[in-house]
Every structure is written in C-alpha cells, then in structure tokens.
C-alpha cells in the first residue's frame, strides 16, 4: 500500500467533560475517495477540523506523507494541500466568479512598471480554465451571487484547485443539491480522483457513499467502529454500524386525522396556482424539486415571505404579514437552514423560550420555575442530548439542533407546524426520531405541512401530498394508500 497523503494516528480530543474523539485513526490515499460516516455527534466534524488545522488534538498525531507534522492552523493545512469545502458554501457575494475562484492567489502585475495591480486578464483566463476542468461553463465576470448553489459550490472547489489541493474534504456536499446536480458533482469527484487528489466525503446519504466511496470509516461516539471497503458497503450494514442498533423503519402507517380544516391558502396570486388546505391530525407533504415553490409557500404562510399572506382560518380570512402574527395564530416554522431558526450563541433554554415569552410570563416577569419544568420535560420528550439546558446551541450536533426547533414549538403549544426540509443534513437515526416527533404531533391533533425534495421522505410520512412545480400545484395525491415514492416520481416527472 502506498504511503498516505495524510493520516490521523490515535487522535483524541476532549471538550470540557466530553470526549469527542477517542483514539481515532484514518488514512487518506491519493486517488481515493474516503467516506466518513456516523450519526450527528459521532466525531466527524471534530476529525475534519483537526485535519484542516482548525483544532489541535489532545493526543495522537497527524502525518503528512508518512511523517508527523503538527498543523498549527488553517494556513499550515492549506500549505500542506489540505482544503475543506464546508456544507455552508462561503463566497464573497458582491464579487465576480473569477475573483472568488482566485481569492487568496490573485495574479498581479506592475502598471507602468511600478504600480502593483490585479492582472484581471490573467485572473479571468486562469479562473476560466479551472472552471472548465470542473465542467462549469459560466462567464468569469458574472457576480457569484447570480449563480445557483451547485454552481457556487463548484466555484469553491475551483478555488481549492488554485491552492494545489492534495486532499479535498467535502462536508455534506450534496445536502442542498437536486438529483441531476448530485450526478454532476460526482463526475467532478471522479475527475479529481483520477488526477490523484485524495477526497474525504462526509455524508449522511448512505446510498451516495455506497456509489462513490472506495473505503468508508464509520464513527460512533467518538470511536472508529469499523472500516469498509467498496465490496462490503451495504446501506443496512453501514446504518447498523453507525447507530449500534437497527434504526427502525421510518414513516410507518398511522390513522388519518379528523380532517377538520386548520387553514387554507391560495398558492399564487392568479387563479391557476391552486389552493392548499391542511386538516387537523394530518401530515400534508409538499413535494417538488428545490426551487419549485414549496419553501416560498411555507415562508409566506409564516409571514416571512415577500408579501403578506391571506390565510383562511376558522371560516374567515386573516392577514399574516409578520412571523409574530403567525406565532400568535398557532403556527410554528422550522426553516431549511438551522442557522436561520436558532440563535447559536444562546443556550438551549433561551432558544426554546425565545418565541414563547408571552406564554411563559406571569404579569410582568418570567415564570422561571414553570420554564425549568417545561424545558426538562421537552428535552426528555424530544431526546435532546446532552440533557443540559445551559449548553450553547452551537455546541449541539445538527440532529439535536433540529430537534430543538421542534421543542420550541411544542413549548408554545403550536397547532400547525410548517416544516421546510426538516431532516436536512441529519443522520439516519436522528431522521427516524424527527419523523416520530412529526407523527406524534399529528396524532395529538396538530397539523403538519412538510416540504421536502426527498420523495422517499414525503411518501413515508405524508397522509396526502401536493406536488409543486414553478410555484404552482401540478398534482395532488389525496389518500395515504396512494402516496408512494413511485407515484411521487411519476407526478414530478409528468
């Protein structure tokens, strides 16, 4: 076996009382895709931050080309050719594609032989060549914020190539991509692999891991529980190794609710858009590709759209122009990006209480004893770990942050949950828990409107489904028995 480009050897890392990594070893070889999987909180993020020079291990070492080499910071990691593409793609929005690609290595020239300036012609030529290598054909002069997410992601990979990346760490690279964009990214990964780049592929999507990875390291509770070569990468085996148990079937059948209407809204201003109605005790799925209109519809209902919403409730029309008005009418909203719904620097307690102060106050002050009892009950009920209400939210895993958003609305006794990609970026175990929370909420008499680009998720949990395309309702599947993934795929493609 060849010498690894980079290797972690017996790495351990502790944060206060929590052992995040415990004697972890993993080797990254040139021209190989090495998948890293595990539940939220398993230690994946800590390991890739150590490899990227963002954290230092408490014990163990990082080797470069077979020799121990402490990475004193991100700059040292970049100098060693280790580049990370985070899940939240970071660009300078007001700058051009070429300026973003060449950021940190802008070519320069001397004007009149004495005045240094950016060589824009060289910048555009080099950026264009790198983008062509990734099969991204856009003008280098285009503002990068005019591109879609997938194109911005490829631009950041092109930026990595300017730094002669030997190791490319991709953290949940397909979490926000449509199916055809996933295929495009995988083609790029295959090309980089052929060029000898070592690729770390962090993903909760086990089908993708099986399709693209050469080797897979499985983490659980901060330890390596196994490594699989390509021949042994079975989705059920990987899921069992990640969780230490059978995660269970998600979205088992349940009785439909009473159907008592909770709200109705016209999808668009004109008559051709269709209407959407949600009944009590039901989960209504909103299926469609990213950008089809489901996200915009939920934001509008919650008073966070471009214009106020006119919503039918209780036999009359109500106007919702701001989120506080929606909250007062019994709506709760879980956005697709956790950072938009949580205050990361605040504690678990503060985040749960924040939108519910009017419910948890006694005349002119907060009822602190009632709050403490409620927080303890909710953390237990939705299984937020660790059970520490004073823990900053930024220190929770993604799955626990997502469950915290549910706890917030349960604390406020919401009647209606608007869920936009509710299992975005969470592992298979957390996904099953979130689906159980959704079902429990509906069985308790609430109503759920759930928008997801994952047809399997919509089919598994919905009582009825509307299919959206370009901001309009293009199909309806009205009965639970007919809500199947095959039916949804046919509706999306038809």
C-alpha positions in Angstrom: 0.0 0.0 0.0 1.3 3.5 -0.8 2.1 6.0 1.9 -1.0 8.0 2.8 -1.0 11.7 1.8 -2.5 12.5 5.2 -3.2 10.2 8.2 -4.7 10.7 11.7 -2.9 8.3 14.1 -4.5 7.6 17.5 -6.1 11.1 17.7 -8.1 12.1 20.7 -9.9 15.3 21.5 -11.9 16.3 24.6 -14.1 19.4 25.0 -14.6 20.0 28.7 -16.2 16.8 30.0 -17.0 15.3 26.6 -14.6 13.0 24.8 -15.3 13.9 21.2 -12.6 11.7 19.6 -11.1 8.6 21.3 -8.0 7.1 19.7 -9.2 7.6 16.1 -7.0 6.6 13.1 -7.8 7.1 9.4 -5.5 7.2 6.4 -6.2 9.2 3.2 -4.5 8.0 0.0 -4.0 9.8 -3.3 -6.6 9.0 -5.9 -9.1 7.6 -3.4 -12.5 8.7 -2.1 -12.6 8.0 1.6 -16.1 8.4 3.1 -16.6 9.4 6.7 -19.9 8.5 8.2 -21.6 8.5 11.6 -24.6 9.9 13.5 -24.6 13.6 14.4 -22.2 13.9 17.4 -20.2 10.9 16.4 -17.0 13.0 15.9 -16.9 13.5 12.1 -16.8 17.3 12.4 -14.1 17.2 15.1 -11.9 14.9 13.0 -12.1 17.0 9.8 -11.4 20.2 11.8 -8.2 18.6 13.1 -7.2 17.6 9.6 -8.0 21.2 8.4 -5.8 22.7 11.2 -8.8 24.3 12.9 -8.4 22.2 16.1 -5.4 20.6 17.7 -5.6 17.0 19.0 -5.1 16.4 22.8 -3.1 13.3 21.9 -2.1 11.4 18.8 -0.7 12.9 15.6 -1.4 14.0 12.1 1.0 12.6 9.5 1.8 14.2 6.1 3.4 11.8 3.6 4.2 9.4 6.4 5.9 11.9 8.8 4.3 13.5 11.9 3.6 17.2 11.2 1.7 19.4 13.6 -0.8 21.6 11.8 -0.6 24.8 13.7 -3.6 26.4 12.0 -5.6 26.5 8.8 -2.7 28.2 6.9 -0.4 25.3 7.7 -3.1 22.9 6.4 -3.5 24.8 3.2 0.3 24.8 2.8 0.2 21.0 3.1 -2.5 20.9 0.3 -5.5 20.2 2.6 -8.6 22.1 1.6 -12.1 21.9 3.1 -15.3 22.7 1.4 -17.8 23.3 4.2 -21.5 22.5 4.0 -22.4 26.2 4.0 -20.6 27.4 0.9 -18.6 30.5 1.6 -18.2 33.1 -1.2 -17.9 36.9 -1.4 -21.4 37.6 -2.9 -20.7 41.0 -4.4 -17.6 39.8 -6.3 -17.2 38.1 -9.6 -16.9 34.3 -10.2 -13.2 34.9 -11.2 -12.5 36.9 -8.1 -14.0 34.2 -5.8 -12.1 31.4 -7.6 -8.8 33.2 -7.4 -9.3 34.6 -3.9 -6.1 34.4 -2.0 -4.0 33.9 -5.1 -5.0 36.9 -7.3 -2.4 37.4 -10.2 -0.7 40.7 -10.1 1.3 42.9 -12.5 3.1 46.2 -12.3 1.4 49.1 -14.1 3.9 51.4 -15.8 6.4 49.1 -14.3 6.0 50.5 -10.8 2.3 50.4 -9.6 1.1 46.9 -8.5 -2.4 46.0 -9.5 -4.5 42.9 -10.1 -3.9 41.3 -13.6 -7.6 40.9 -14.5 -6.9 39.3 -17.8 -4.8 36.6 -16.2 -7.3 36.2 -13.4 -10.1 35.6 -15.9 -8.1 33.2 -18.0 -6.9 31.1 -15.0 -10.4 31.0 -13.5 -12.0 30.0 -16.8 -9.5 27.1 -17.2 -10.2 25.9 -13.7 -14.0 26.1 -14.1 -13.7 24.2 -17.5 -11.8 21.5 -15.7 -14.9 21.1 -13.5 -17.3 21.3 -16.5 -18.7 24.6 -15.2 -19.1 27.0 -18.1 -20.1 30.4 -16.8 -18.6 33.8 -17.5 -15.8 34.6 -15.0 -17.1 38.2 -14.9 -20.6 37.1 -13.6 -21.3 38.0 -10.0 -21.2 34.8 -8.0 -24.4 35.5 -6.1 -26.2 35.2 -9.5 -25.3 31.5 -9.6 -27.3 28.7 -8.1 -26.0 26.8 -5.1 -24.5 23.9 -7.1 -22.5 26.4 -9.3 -21.3 28.3 -6.3 -20.1 25.0 -4.8 -18.2 24.1 -7.9 -16.6 27.6 -7.9 -15.3 26.9 -4.3 -13.9 23.6 -5.5 -12.1 25.5 -8.3 -10.7 27.8 -5.6 -9.3 24.7 -3.9 -7.5 23.8 -7.1 -5.7 27.1 -7.2 -4.1 26.0 -3.9 -2.9 22.7 -5.5 -5.2 20.7 -3.3 -3.8 17.2 -2.5 -6.6 16.5 0.0 -10.1 17.8 -0.6 -12.6 17.5 2.3 -16.2 17.7 1.2 -18.6 18.1 4.1 -22.2 17.1 3.2 -21.6 18.3 -0.4 -25.0 17.1 -1.7 -27.3 18.2 1.1 -28.8 21.1 -0.9 -28.5 19.6 -4.4 -31.0 18.2 -6.8 -30.6 14.8 -8.3 -29.0 15.9 -11.6 -26.7 18.3 -9.6 -25.6 15.3 -7.4 -24.6 13.4 -10.6 -22.6 16.4 -11.8 -20.7 16.7 -8.5 -19.9 13.0 -8.5 -18.5 13.4 -12.0 -16.3 16.2 -10.7 -15.2 14.0 -7.8 -14.3 11.2 -10.2 -12.2 13.6 -12.3 -10.3 14.8 -9.2 -9.8 11.3 -8.1 -8.3 10.4 -11.5 -6.0 13.4 -11.1 -4.6 11.9 -7.8 -6.5 14.0 -5.3 -7.4 12.3 -2.0 -11.0 13.1 -1.2 -12.8 12.9 2.1 -16.5 12.6 1.6 -18.6 13.3 4.6 -22.3 12.4 4.1 -25.5 11.1 5.8 -26.7 9.8 2.4 -25.6 6.2 2.6 -26.7 5.4 -1.0 -24.3 8.0 -2.2 -21.5 6.7 0.0 -22.0 3.2 -1.4 -21.9 4.6 -5.0 -18.9 6.9 -4.8 -16.5 5.8 -2.0 -13.6 3.4 -2.3 -13.3 3.0 1.5 -15.6 4.1 4.4 -14.7 4.8 8.0 -17.6 4.5 10.5 -17.5 6.6 13.7 -19.8 6.1 16.7 -19.5 8.1 20.0 -16.1 9.4 19.0 -14.5 6.0 18.2 -13.9 4.1 14.9 -16.2 1.1 14.9 -15.1 -0.2 11.6 -13.8 0.4 8.1 -15.4 -1.0 5.0 -14.0 -1.5 1.5 -16.2 -1.0 -1.6 -17.3 -4.6 -1.7 -18.7 -4.5 1.8 -20.6 -1.2 1.6 -24.2 -2.2 2.2 -26.6 0.5 3.3 -28.1 -1.6 6.1 -24.7 -2.7 7.4 -23.5 0.9 7.4 -26.6 2.1 9.2 -26.3 -0.6 11.9 -22.6 0.2 12.4 -23.4 3.9 12.8 -26.2 3.5 15.3 -25.3 0.3 17.1 -28.8 -0.8 16.5 -31.5 -1.3 13.8 -32.6 2.3 13.2 -36.1 1.0 12.5 -38.5 1.7 9.7 -39.3 5.4 9.2 -42.8 6.6 8.5 -44.9 3.6 9.4 -48.6 3.9 8.6 -50.9 5.6 11.1 -54.6 6.5 11.1 -55.5 9.7 9.3 -56.8 12.7 11.4 -60.2 14.1 11.6 -59.7 16.4 8.7 -61.1 19.4 10.5 -59.6 22.3 8.4 -56.9 24.3 10.1 -56.0 26.7 7.3 -56.4 27.2 3.5 -54.4 29.4 1.2 -54.2 30.2 -2.5 -50.8 29.1 -3.7 -50.3 32.1 -6.0 -52.0 35.3 -6.8 -53.6 34.1 -10.1 -56.3 31.5 -10.3 -54.0 29.0 -12.0 -51.8 28.4 -8.9 -54.3 26.3 -7.0 -55.1 26.2 -3.3 -53.7 24.3 -0.3 -55.7 23.2 2.7 -54.4 21.4 5.9 -56.6 19.3 8.1 -56.2 18.6 11.8 -54.4 15.4 12.6 -52.8 15.1 9.2 -49.4 15.4 7.6 -49.6 17.1 4.2 -46.5 16.6 2.1 -45.3 19.3 -0.4 -43.2 17.5 -3.0 -41.0 19.2 -5.6 -37.5 19.9 -6.7 -35.5 22.6 -4.9 -36.9 25.9 -6.1 -40.3 24.5 -7.1 -42.2 26.8 -4.7 -42.7 24.7 -1.5 -40.2 26.7 0.6 -41.6 30.0 -0.6 -45.1 28.9 0.2 -44.3 27.9 3.8 -42.4 31.1 4.4 -45.3 33.2 3.1 -47.8 31.4 5.4 -45.5 32.2 8.3 -45.4 35.9 7.4 -41.8 35.7 6.2 -42.5 36.0 2.5 -42.1 38.9 0.2 -45.7 39.9 0.7 -48.4 39.3 3.4 -50.4 36.1 3.2 -54.1 35.9 3.2 -55.0 32.7 5.0 -58.4 31.1 5.6 -58.8 30.1 9.3 -61.9 29.4 11.3 -64.2 30.4 8.4 -62.7 33.8 7.8 -59.7 35.4 6.1 -56.8 36.5 8.2 -53.8 38.6 7.1 -50.4 37.4 8.2 -47.6 39.9 7.5 -45.0 39.1 10.2 -43.9 35.9 11.9 -45.1 37.1 15.3 -48.7 37.2 13.9 -48.3 33.7 12.7 -47.0 32.5 16.1 -50.0 34.1 17.8 -52.3 32.2 15.5 -50.7 28.9 16.4 -48.1 28.4 13.6 -44.6 27.1 14.2 -41.9 27.2 11.4 -38.8 25.0 11.0 -36.6 26.6 8.3 -34.3 24.5 6.0 -31.2 26.1 7.5 -30.9 25.7 11.2 -28.8 28.9 11.5 -31.9 30.9 10.4 -34.1 29.4 13.1 -31.7 29.3 16.1 -29.5 31.8 17.9 -26.3 29.9 18.0 -24.7 31.8 20.9 -27.7 31.4 23.2 -28.4 28.3 25.3 -30.8 25.6 24.7 -33.1 27.1 27.4 -33.0 30.5 25.8 -33.7 29.2 22.3 -36.8 27.3 23.4 -38.2 30.2 25.4 -37.4 32.9 22.9 -40.6 32.9 20.8 -42.8 31.8 23.8 -42.1 34.6 26.2 -45.8 35.7 26.1 -46.9 32.2 27.2 -44.3 31.8 29.9 -44.7 35.1 31.8 -46.5 36.0 35.0 -47.9 39.5 34.5 -44.6 41.4 34.4 -41.9 38.7 34.8 -41.0 35.2 33.5 -42.3 32.2 35.5 -38.8 30.6 35.9 -40.0 27.6 37.8 -42.6 26.8 35.1 -39.9 27.3 32.4 -37.5 24.9 34.1 -40.1 22.2 34.4 -41.1 22.7 30.8 -37.5 22.7 29.5 -36.7 19.4 31.4 -39.8 17.7 30.1 -39.2 18.8 26.5 -35.6 17.8 26.4 -36.6 14.4 27.6 -39.6 14.1 25.2 -37.7 15.1 22.0 -34.5 13.5 23.2 -32.1 16.4 23.1 -28.6 15.3 24.1 -26.8 16.1 26.3 -29.6 17.0 28.8 -28.0 20.3 29.6 -30.4 23.3 29.1 -27.5 25.8 29.7 -25.4 24.4 26.8 -24.8 26.8 23.9 -26.8 25.7 20.9 -23.7 25.9 18.6 -22.2 23.0 20.6 -25.1 20.7 19.8 -24.9 18.3 16.9 -27.0 19.0 13.8 -29.7 16.4 14.7 -30.1 17.8 18.2 -30.3 21.4 16.9 -33.1 20.2 14.6 -35.0 18.5 17.5 -34.6 21.7 19.5 -36.6 23.6 16.8 -39.4 21.1 17.4 -39.2 21.6 21.2 -39.5 25.3 20.7 -42.9 25.0 19.0 -44.1 22.3 21.4 -43.4 24.7 24.2 -45.6 27.2 22.5 -48.5 24.8 22.0 -48.5 25.4 18.3 -51.4 23.9 16.4 -49.7 23.9 13.0 -46.1 23.0 12.1 -44.6 24.3 8.8 -41.6 22.2 8.1 -39.1 23.0 5.3 -36.6 20.2 4.7 -36.9 19.1 8.3 -34.3 16.4 8.1 -31.8 18.4 6.1 -28.2 17.3 7.0 -29.1 14.9 9.8 -28.2 11.2 10.1 -30.4 8.2 9.7 -31.0 7.8 13.5 -32.0 11.5 14.0 -34.1 11.4 10.9 -36.2 8.5 12.4 -36.6 10.4 15.6 -37.7 13.5 13.8 -40.3 11.5 11.8 -41.6 10.1 15.1 -42.0 13.6 16.5 -43.9 14.6 13.4 -46.3 11.7 13.7 -46.7 12.2 17.4 -47.6 15.9 16.9 -50.2 15.0 14.2 -51.7 12.1 16.4 -52.1 14.7 19.2 -54.4 16.7 16.9 -52.0 19.1 15.3 -51.5 19.7 11.5 -48.2 19.4 9.7 -47.3 20.9 6.3 -43.9 19.4 5.2 -41.9 20.5 2.2 -39.1 18.2 1.1 -37.1 17.5 -2.1 -36.7 13.9 -0.9 -39.6 11.9 -2.4 -38.9 8.9 -0.1 -39.4 11.1 2.9 -42.6 12.6 1.6 -44.0 9.2 0.7 -43.0 7.7 4.1 -44.7 10.2 6.3 -47.5 12.0 4.5 -51.2 11.4 4.6 -51.7 13.4 1.4 -49.4 15.2 -0.9 -49.4 18.2 -3.3 -46.8 18.3 -6.0 -45.4 21.7 -6.9 -43.7 22.9 -10.0 -42.7 26.5 -10.7 -44.8 27.9 -7.9 -48.0 26.1 -8.8 -49.7 22.9 -7.7 -49.2 20.4 -10.6 -50.7 17.3 -9.0 -52.4 16.0 -5.9 -52.3 12.6 -4.2 -55.2 12.6 -1.8 -55.1 9.3 0.1 -52.4 7.8 2.2 -52.5 4.4 0.4 -51.7 6.1 -2.9 -48.8 8.2 -1.5 -45.9 6.1 -2.8 -42.4 7.1 -3.9 -43.2 5.7 -7.4 -46.4 7.8 -7.6 -44.5 10.9 -6.5 -41.7 10.4 -9.0 -44.3 10.0 -11.7 -46.0 13.2 -10.7 -42.8 15.1 -10.6 -41.7 13.9 -14.0 -45.1 14.0 -15.6 
